[in-house]
Amino acid sequence: MHKLFGTDGIRGVANEYPMTPEMAVIIGKAIALKFKSRDSRSQIIIGRDTRISGNMLEYALTSGICSMNVDVLLTGIAPTPAIAFLASALKANAGIVVSASHNPFHDNGIKIFDGSGYKLSDETETEIENLITDDTLLHQNMPDKNTGTVSLIEDAHIKYLEFLKNTMPFGFSLAGIKIVIDCSNGATYKIAPALFSDFGADVKLLNVNPDGKNINDNCGSEHIEYLAQKVIELKADIGIAFDGDGDRLTAVDENGNTLSGDKILAIIAIMMKKNNILSNNHIVSTVMSNMGLVELFKEKGINHTMSQVGDRYVMQEMIRAGSVLGGEDSGHIIFLNHQTTGDGILTALKLIEFMKDASLSLSELGKIMKVFPQVLINVNVSKKPDINKIPQINDAINYVENILGEKGRVLIRYSGTQSICRVMVEGPSQDETDRLCSFLADKVKECLG
């Protein structure tokens, strides 16, 4: 059997293994068994994004959990970081999000947080996976025949809204700031407009009418072309786009230029250092971070370490290094003094706060970091053998690295959630970077396609 957990939970096409209702019941049982208390009543919170298959999987998970005599608290549609917050705030045993993040509507997934709101370690995921694949689990019921109950957290959204508001300084206001918000027809479609309006911003909304199938459909953090157009057209100060489950952010400046996660991380890091709130003077990013970010932190005297890809690995490295700020170029930014996972809305608030503090436009702030030309090509693969053990690919990597020297770098890695190999090259010029990345991608396709 293939490994169930990828970079971020379990994911697949809805109604196909492992995203079937039958599997969701077993997954629910396994999560309940792993997290239930021995000496007190246990409860697990479940939230979901706007996908049409969300209810199906939510109800199946609920059935599995209740069959193990564990109670379920439902939030309905809620961003992933809201579940992380609520799991901790309500002292639940665990939190589950039914979402496939930025993927198309026909995919879905199951993300799990522990009772403190943290994503699981590899070891805990392996324990749950072993329970899922244990045939005896399906037939295991509680000896006293008791089952768990199901209830709705009526004020889940209000609790999360209040949490977000409390992360900002007393008296914080967005009056006079015009913001275009793209909610990707996803989980932030109610909360984000309410929050930014409550802070007094002039808010223009895009993609806030989910129908179950239009989540991430040419919109949101992965598709910001229309957002950029609207920012220019409406003369807005900033455009912000969330992904389907609201844990990542892409920003657009007043000229319609995109700010990647690396650039957002750079701006926030420099402003936090300036305001003496960058604990331990340390930032964590991933191996996918642009070389421009590495150079900037070196120049500004900020300690910097890299983790493997995945915001849970960023968070684990942050805890190890005593850092309060970390993130991924994909737009997951973690403020560990406020939140335990990537939070797109919180990131947008903090970015705008520092934009106001600096009295600079976002395009001016964005000049803080020089971006090295970076090309990423996703190659569909039929298998995922160890890349280090494929001589043809390693010879090609050595060839490209010799050409680049210290003026660039190569990174080739498999996606944790799809049958894809990601080929990334950074180099001194766009043309050369394009050429070298295409050369490597062709080699990967030849060996693994």
C-alpha positions in Angstrom: 0.0 0.0 0.0 1.2 3.5 -0.9 2.1 5.9 2.0 -1.1 7.8 2.8 0.4 11.0 4.2 2.0 13.5 1.9 3.6 16.9 2.7 0.4 18.2 4.2 -2.0 15.4 5.3 -3.8 12.9 3.2 -4.9 14.0 -0.2 -6.4 12.7 -3.5 -9.3 12.8 -5.9 -12.7 12.9 -4.1 -14.5 9.5 -4.3 -11.3 7.7 -5.3 -9.0 6.0 -2.8 -8.0 7.3 -0.3 -10.6 10.1 -0.4 -13.6 7.8 -0.2 -16.3 7.8 2.5 -15.3 4.3 3.5 -11.7 5.3 4.0 -12.7 8.5 5.8 -14.6 6.4 8.4 -11.5 4.4 9.1 -9.3 7.5 9.1 -11.7 9.1 11.6 -11.5 5.9 13.8 -7.7 6.0 13.7 -7.5 9.7 14.6 -9.9 9.2 17.5 -8.0 6.2 18.8 -4.7 8.1 18.6 -5.9 11.3 20.4 -8.6 10.2 22.8 -8.0 10.8 26.5 -8.1 7.7 28.8 -9.5 9.5 31.8 -11.8 12.3 30.4 -14.4 13.0 27.7 -12.6 13.6 24.3 -13.6 15.8 21.5 -12.2 16.5 18.0 -13.0 19.6 15.9 -13.7 19.3 12.2 -13.8 22.2 9.7 -13.9 22.2 5.9 -13.5 24.4 2.9 -16.1 25.0 0.2 -15.6 21.9 -2.0 -18.7 20.0 -3.0 -17.2 16.8 -1.6 -16.6 18.4 1.8 -19.8 17.3 3.5 -19.4 13.7 2.3 -15.9 13.4 3.9 -16.8 15.5 7.0 -19.8 13.2 7.8 -17.8 10.0 7.2 -15.0 11.2 9.5 -17.6 12.2 12.1 -19.1 8.7 11.9 -15.7 7.0 12.4 -14.8 9.3 15.3 -18.2 8.9 17.1 -17.9 5.1 16.7 -14.9 5.3 19.0 -16.9 7.2 21.7 -15.3 10.5 20.9 -17.4 13.7 20.5 -17.2 15.8 17.3 -17.5 19.6 17.2 -18.3 20.9 13.7 -17.4 24.4 12.6 -18.8 24.2 9.0 -16.8 26.1 6.5 -13.6 27.6 8.1 -10.1 28.4 7.1 -7.4 25.8 8.1 -5.7 28.2 10.6 -9.1 28.7 12.3 -9.1 25.0 13.2 -5.6 25.2 14.5 -6.6 28.1 16.7 -9.8 26.5 17.9 -8.3 23.1 18.7 -6.0 24.9 21.2 -8.5 27.5 22.4 -11.3 25.0 23.1 -8.9 22.4 24.5 -9.9 19.8 22.0 -7.9 16.6 21.6 -7.3 17.3 17.9 -8.5 19.3 14.9 -9.2 18.1 11.4 -9.6 20.1 8.2 -11.3 18.6 5.1 -9.5 20.5 2.3 -7.1 20.1 -0.6 -5.8 23.6 -0.2 -5.0 25.2 -3.6 -5.9 22.1 -5.6 -8.9 22.0 -8.0 -12.4 21.2 -6.6 -12.4 17.5 -7.6 -9.5 16.9 -5.1 -9.9 16.8 -1.4 -7.8 16.1 1.7 -7.6 15.6 5.4 -5.2 17.8 7.5 -4.8 17.0 11.2 -3.7 19.2 14.1 -3.0 18.0 17.6 -4.7 19.5 20.6 -2.2 22.4 20.8 -2.9 23.4 17.2 0.3 22.0 15.7 0.5 19.9 12.6 1.7 16.3 13.3 5.2 15.0 13.3 6.3 12.3 10.8 6.3 9.9 13.7 2.7 10.6 14.7 1.5 10.4 11.1 3.2 7.0 10.8 1.4 5.8 14.0 -2.0 7.0 12.5 -1.2 5.4 9.2 -0.4 2.1 10.9 -3.8 2.2 12.7 -5.5 3.0 9.4 -3.9 0.0 7.7 -4.7 -2.3 10.6 -7.6 -4.5 9.6 -8.8 -5.0 13.2 -9.5 -1.2 13.5 -12.5 -1.4 11.2 -14.3 -3.8 13.6 -13.1 -2.2 16.8 -15.9 -0.6 18.8 -16.1 0.6 22.4 -16.9 -2.3 24.9 -19.7 -0.3 26.6 -21.4 0.4 23.2 -21.3 4.2 23.9 -20.8 6.5 21.0 -19.7 10.1 20.6 -22.0 13.1 20.1 -22.0 15.7 17.3 -22.5 19.4 17.9 -22.0 22.6 16.0 -19.7 25.4 17.3 -22.2 28.2 16.5 -19.7 31.0 17.1 -16.6 29.4 15.5 -16.2 32.3 13.0 -16.6 35.0 15.7 -14.0 33.3 17.9 -11.5 33.2 15.0 -12.3 36.8 14.1 -11.7 38.0 17.6 -8.4 36.1 17.7 -7.3 37.8 14.5 -8.3 41.3 15.8 -6.4 40.6 19.1 -3.1 40.1 17.1 -3.1 43.7 16.1 -2.1 46.7 18.3 -4.8 48.6 20.2 -6.5 51.1 18.1 -5.2 49.6 14.8 -7.2 51.0 11.8 -7.2 50.5 8.1 -9.2 53.7 7.4 -8.1 55.3 4.1 -6.6 52.0 2.7 -8.2 50.5 -0.4 -7.8 46.7 -0.5 -8.9 44.3 -3.2 -9.4 40.8 -1.7 -9.6 37.6 -3.7 -11.0 34.8 -1.5 -10.7 32.1 -4.2 -14.3 31.0 -3.6 -12.9 29.2 -0.6 -12.9 29.1 3.2 -12.1 32.8 3.7 -15.0 34.1 1.7 -16.9 35.4 4.8 -14.2 36.0 7.4 -11.7 38.0 5.4 -14.2 40.6 4.1 -15.7 41.0 7.6 -12.4 41.5 9.2 -10.9 44.1 6.8 -14.2 46.0 6.8 -14.3 46.0 10.6 -10.9 47.6 10.6 -12.2 50.4 8.4 -10.6 49.5 5.0 -12.2 50.3 1.7 -12.7 46.7 0.6 -13.4 45.5 -2.9 -14.2 41.7 -3.2 -13.4 39.1 -5.8 -14.5 35.4 -5.8 -16.7 35.3 -2.7 -19.5 33.2 -4.2 -18.6 29.5 -3.7 -20.7 26.9 -5.5 -18.7 23.8 -4.5 -16.9 23.7 -7.8 -15.4 27.1 -8.4 -12.9 27.0 -5.5 -9.4 28.0 -6.9 -10.9 28.1 -10.4 -8.6 30.7 -12.1 -8.7 32.7 -8.9 -7.0 32.9 -5.5 -3.3 32.8 -4.6 -2.3 30.7 -7.5 -4.0 32.8 -10.2 -3.6 36.5 -9.5 -3.9 38.0 -13.0 -7.4 39.3 -12.6 -6.6 40.6 -9.1 -3.6 42.5 -10.4 -5.8 44.0 -13.1 -8.5 45.1 -10.6 -5.8 46.7 -8.2 -4.6 48.9 -11.1 -8.2 49.7 -12.3 -9.5 50.6 -8.8 -6.2 52.4 -7.8 -6.0 50.2 -4.7 -3.1 50.3 -2.3 -2.8 46.5 -2.2 -4.4 43.3 -3.5 -4.5 40.1 -1.4 -5.3 36.6 -2.5 -5.8 33.6 -0.4 -5.9 29.9 -1.4 -8.9 27.7 -1.0 -8.3 26.9 2.7 -6.8 30.3 3.7 -3.4 29.3 5.0 -1.4 31.1 2.4 -1.2 34.5 0.9 -0.1 36.1 -2.4 0.0 39.9 -2.4 -0.1 42.4 -5.3 1.3 45.9 -5.0 -0.4 49.1 -6.2 1.3 48.7 -9.7 -0.1 45.1 -10.1 3.2 43.4 -9.4 3.2 40.1 -7.5 4.9 39.7 -4.1 5.9 36.1 -3.5 6.0 34.5 -0.1 9.7 35.1 0.1 9.3 38.9 -0.5 6.5 39.1 2.1 8.7 37.2 4.5 11.6 39.6 3.8 9.5 42.7 4.4 8.0 41.4 7.6 11.4 40.2 8.9 13.1 43.6 8.3 10.2 45.5 9.9 10.2 43.2 12.9 13.9 43.6 13.4 13.6 47.3 13.1 10.9 47.3 15.8 12.9 45.0 18.0 10.3 42.2 18.0 12.2 39.6 16.0 13.0 37.2 18.8 16.4 35.6 18.6 17.1 37.6 15.4 16.3 34.4 13.5 14.2 33.5 10.4 13.3 30.1 9.0 12.5 29.5 5.3 12.6 26.4 3.1 15.1 25.0 0.6 12.8 26.5 -2.1 13.5 30.1 -1.0 15.0 32.5 -3.5 18.8 33.2 -3.2 17.8 36.9 -2.9 16.3 36.1 0.5 19.4 34.4 1.7 21.6 37.4 0.5 19.2 39.9 2.2 19.3 38.2 5.6 23.1 37.9 5.3 23.4 41.6 4.5 21.0 42.6 7.4 22.7 40.4 9.9 19.7 38.2 10.5 20.3 34.5 11.3 18.6 32.2 8.8 18.1 28.5 8.5 16.3 26.4 5.9 13.9 23.5 6.5 12.5 21.0 4.0 9.3 22.0 2.1 6.1 22.1 4.1 4.9 24.6 6.7 4.9 22.0 9.4 8.7 21.5 8.9 9.2 25.3 8.9 7.3 25.4 12.3 9.4 22.5 13.7 12.6 24.3 12.8 11.3 27.6 14.2 10.7 25.9 17.6 14.1 24.3 17.5 15.8 27.6 16.7 13.7 29.8 18.9 12.3 31.8 16.0 9.0 33.6 15.9 8.9 34.1 12.1 9.2 31.7 9.3 7.6 30.8 5.9 7.6 29.4 2.5 7.8 31.1 -0.9 4.4 29.6 -1.6 2.9 32.1 0.9 2.6 30.1 4.1 3.9 32.5 6.8 4.0 31.5 10.4 3.9 34.0 13.3 4.7 31.7 16.1 4.0 34.3 18.8 0.4 34.3 17.5 -0.4 31.2 15.5 0.8 27.6 15.1 0.5 27.3 11.4 0.4 29.4 8.2 -2.4 31.9 8.3 -3.1 34.0 5.1 -5.4 36.5 6.8 -3.0 37.1 9.7 -0.1 37.5 7.2 -2.1 40.1 5.2 -2.9 42.1 8.3 0.8 42.1 9.4 2.0 43.1 5.9 -0.4 46.0 5.8 0.5 47.0 9.4 4.2 47.3 8.5 3.3 49.1 5.2 1.5 51.7 7.3 4.3 51.9 9.9 6.9 52.5 7.2 4.7 55.1 5.4 5.7 53.4 2.2 3.8 51.9 -0.7 4.0 48.2 -1.1 6.1 48.6 -4.3 8.7 50.6 -2.4 8.8 48.1 0.4 9.1 45.3 -2.1 12.5 46.8 -3.3 14.0 45.5 -0.1 14.8 42.2 -1.7 16.4 41.5 -5.1 14.9 38.4 -6.6 17.2 36.1 -8.5 15.6 34.8 -11.8 14.0 31.5 -10.8 12.4 29.0 -13.0 10.3 26.1 -11.7 9.1 23.3 -14.1 6.7 20.6 -12.8 7.4 17.3 -14.6 4.7 14.5 -14.4 6.4 11.3 -13.3 5.2 7.7 -13.3 7.4 6.7 -10.4 9.4 8.3 -7.6 12.8 6.6 -7.1 15.6 8.2 -5.1 16.9 11.0 -7.5 20.4 10.7 -6.0 20.6 7.1 -7.4 19.8 8.1 -11.0 23.2 8.7 -12.8 21.8 10.5 -15.8 20.0 13.0 -13.7 22.9 13.5 -11.3 25.3 14.0 -14.3 22.9 16.7 -15.7 22.7 18.4 -12.3 26.5 18.5 -12.0 26.8 19.9 -15.5 24.3 22.8 -14.7 25.9 23.5 -11.3 29.3 23.8 -12.9 27.9 26.4 -15.3 26.2 28.4 -12.5 29.0 28.3 -10.0 28.1 30.6 -7.1 25.7 32.6 -9.3 22.8 30.2 -9.0 21.6 26.9 -7.7 19.6 23.8 -8.6 16.9 22.0 -6.6 15.1 18.9 -7.8 12.5 17.3 -5.5 9.2 15.3 -5.7 5.9 16.8 -4.7 4.6 15.4 -1.5 1.0 15.5 -2.7 1.1 14.8 -6.5 2.9 12.5 -9.0 5.2 15.4 -10.0 8.9 16.1 -9.8 9.7 19.8 -9.3 12.8 21.1 -11.1 14.0 24.5 -9.9 16.9 26.6 -11.2 18.0 30.0 -10.0 20.6 31.9 -12.1 22.1 35.2 -13.1 19.9 35.9 -16.1 16.3 34.9 -17.1 17.4 33.4 -20.5 20.1 31.2 -19.0 17.9 30.1 -16.1 15.1 29.2 -18.6 17.5 27.2 -20.8 19.2 25.3 -17.9 15.9 24.5 -16.2 14.4 23.2 -19.5 17.5 21.0 -20.0 17.1 19.5 -16.5 13.3 19.0 -16.9 13.8 17.2 -20.2 16.3 14.9 -18.5 13.9 14.1 -15.6 11.1 13.4 -18.1 13.3 11.1 -20.0 14.2 9.1 -16.9 11.0 9.2 -14.9 8.1 10.2 -17.2 
